[in-house]
Amino acid sequence: MTKQLLQEKYNHILDERLIKEIFEIGTFKTFKKDDIIIDINQPLQHIPLLLTGHIKILREDNEGNELLIYFLEAGETCTMSLTCCLGTTKSKIRAVAEEDSSLVMIPVENMQKWFNNNDSWRNFILEAYQTRFDEMLETIDNLAFMKMDERLYKYLYNKTILHNSKIIIVKHQDIAIDLHTSRVVISRLLKQLENKNKIKLSRNKIEVF
């Protein structure tokens, strides 16, 4: 099943020989919702390829407050961890399972070797860098130019796309952490969005219109 998942999620860009090698040398792991997969300042010896589920990538300020940078979906990898691996430094991000997830961990030395001698891997990594770079620019734009209520609605809308459902299960406090604000602010803005008929609130559930 794991090799089948590898092929299903990555054969559109990685060649068959490389998928076979990943299956042979990779370490397969599963994580429950809210498990920390990679933590800040953790030495990185492996990079993740996501097979199932979703992962959120977070940054942390000096006071321990988190800010959501982007989400990873099945068939993707975290380019921030790639950058840290290439520089043999510690992780600058925290990767948390948004839902139950499975992934394969690849040793750093293989990643570097494949980048030099495998066209499909090199293309995959370069495309991943471009995608993540665009998402980080969008995050910066949101912080700089969008009001909090706009950021909140965009966050909720993106969640519906991520989970393929108009109804998302999330606590106000969790939203506040992701958007780097207080629960009181989020609760007030959610009520405003409901009054504008953009969402419908239930206990730990939000329906987005």
C-alpha positions in Angstrom: 0.0 0.0 0.0 2.8 2.4 0.8 4.6 1.9 -2.5 1.2 2.3 -4.2 0.7 5.6 -2.3 4.1 6.8 -3.4 3.3 6.1 -7.0 -0.1 7.6 -6.8 1.1 10.9 -5.2 4.5 11.3 -7.0 4.6 9.4 -10.3 3.4 12.5 -12.1 6.8 14.1 -11.5 9.3 11.5 -10.1 10.5 8.6 -12.4 9.8 5.0 -11.5 13.4 4.2 -10.6 13.5 7.0 -8.1 10.2 6.0 -6.6 11.6 2.5 -6.1 14.7 3.9 -4.4 12.6 6.1 -2.1 10.5 3.1 -1.1 13.7 1.1 -0.3 15.6 3.8 1.7 12.8 5.9 3.1 11.3 5.7 6.6 7.5 5.6 6.7 5.8 7.4 9.6 2.3 8.3 10.6 1.2 11.2 12.8 -2.0 12.0 14.6 -3.8 15.4 14.3 -1.8 18.1 16.1 1.4 16.0 16.4 4.6 17.9 15.8 6.4 16.4 12.9 9.4 18.9 12.7 10.1 21.4 15.5 11.9 24.6 15.6 15.7 24.2 16.3 15.5 20.5 15.6 18.5 19.2 13.7 17.3 18.0 10.3 18.7 14.7 9.0 15.6 13.8 6.9 13.2 15.6 4.6 9.5 14.6 4.5 7.4 13.6 1.5 3.7 13.8 2.4 1.6 10.8 1.4 -1.7 11.4 3.1 -3.3 14.2 5.2 -2.3 17.8 5.5 0.5 19.6 7.4 0.7 23.2 8.5 4.0 25.1 8.5 4.4 27.6 11.3 6.9 30.3 12.4 7.4 31.4 16.0 8.4 34.8 17.4 10.7 35.4 20.4 7.7 35.2 22.8 6.6 31.8 21.5 3.6 33.1 19.4 3.0 31.1 16.2 2.1 32.3 12.7 0.8 30.1 9.9 3.0 30.3 6.8 1.4 27.7 4.5 -0.2 24.2 4.3 1.3 21.1 2.7 -0.9 18.6 0.9 -0.3 15.0 -0.2 2.3 14.9 -3.0 4.3 17.8 -1.6 7.4 18.5 0.5 8.5 21.3 2.8 11.0 23.5 1.1 11.9 25.3 4.4 13.2 21.9 5.7 15.0 21.4 2.4 16.8 24.7 2.8 17.8 23.9 6.3 19.1 20.4 5.2 21.2 21.9 2.4 22.7 24.3 4.9 23.1 21.6 7.6 21.4 23.9 10.0 18.5 23.5 12.5 14.9 23.8 11.6 13.5 27.3 11.5 9.9 26.2 11.2 7.4 23.9 13.1 5.5 21.4 11.0 2.2 20.2 12.6 -0.2 17.6 11.4 -3.4 19.4 10.4 -5.1 16.0 10.4 -4.0 12.4 10.7 -1.1 12.1 8.1 1.4 9.7 6.7 4.8 10.5 5.1 8.1 9.1 4.1 11.3 10.6 5.5 14.3 10.7 3.2 17.9 11.0 4.4 19.5 14.3 3.6 22.4 12.7 1.7 20.0 11.1 -0.8 18.3 14.4 -1.4 21.5 16.1 -2.3 22.7 13.2 -4.5 19.4 13.1 -6.4 19.4 16.8 -7.0 22.7 16.4 -8.9 21.9 13.2 -10.9 18.1 12.9 -11.3 16.2 15.3 -13.5 12.8 14.4 -12.1 13.9 15.0 -8.5 15.6 18.3 -9.4 12.4 19.5 -11.3 10.2 18.5 -8.3 12.4 20.4 -5.8 12.6 23.5 -8.0 8.8 23.5 -8.5 8.3 23.1 -4.8 10.5 26.1 -4.1 8.5 28.2 -6.5 5.2 27.1 -5.1 6.2 27.8 -1.5 7.9 31.1 -2.4 4.6 32.3 -4.0 2.7 31.2 -0.9 5.1 33.0 1.4 4.7 36.2 -0.7 0.9 35.8 -0.4 1.3 35.5 3.4 3.4 38.7 3.5 0.8 40.5 1.4 -2.0 39.3 3.7 -0.1 40.6 6.8 0.8 43.9 5.2 -2.3 44.8 3.2 -5.3 42.9 4.4 -7.5 43.7 7.4 -7.9 41.0 10.0 -11.5 40.2 9.0 -10.3 39.7 5.4 -7.5 37.5 6.5 -9.9 35.5 8.6 -12.3 34.9 5.8 -9.5 34.0 3.4 -8.1 31.6 6.1 -11.5 29.9 6.4 -12.1 29.7 2.7 -8.6 28.2 2.1 -9.5 25.6 4.8 -12.6 24.6 2.9 -10.5 24.0 -0.2 -7.9 22.1 1.8 -10.5 19.7 3.3 -12.9 19.7 0.3 -15.8 20.7 2.6 -17.8 23.8 3.3 -17.9 22.8 6.9 -14.7 23.0 8.9 -14.1 21.7 12.4 -11.9 24.2 14.2 -11.8 26.0 17.6 -11.6 29.8 17.8 -8.4 29.5 19.8 -6.7 27.5 17.1 -7.7 30.1 14.5 -6.3 32.8 16.7 -2.9 30.9 17.0 -2.7 30.4 13.3 -3.4 34.1 12.6 -1.3 35.4 15.4 -4.0 37.2 17.3 -6.3 36.7 20.3 -9.3 34.4 20.7 -11.5 37.4 21.6 -10.7 39.2 18.4 -11.4 36.0 16.3 -14.7 35.4 18.1 -15.8 38.9 17.5 -14.8 38.9 13.8 -16.5 35.5 13.3 -19.7 36.9 14.7 -19.4 39.8 12.3 -18.9 37.5 9.3 -21.9 35.5 10.4 -24.0 38.7 10.6 -22.9 39.4 7.0 -24.1 35.8 6.0 -20.6 34.8 5.0 -20.4 32.0 7.5 -22.6 30.0 10.0 -21.2 29.3 13.4 -21.8 26.1 15.5 -19.9 24.6 18.4 -16.3 24.0 17.1 -17.8 24.1 13.5 -17.9 26.8 10.9 -19.8 26.6 7.6 -18.3 28.9 5.0 -20.5 30.3 2.2 
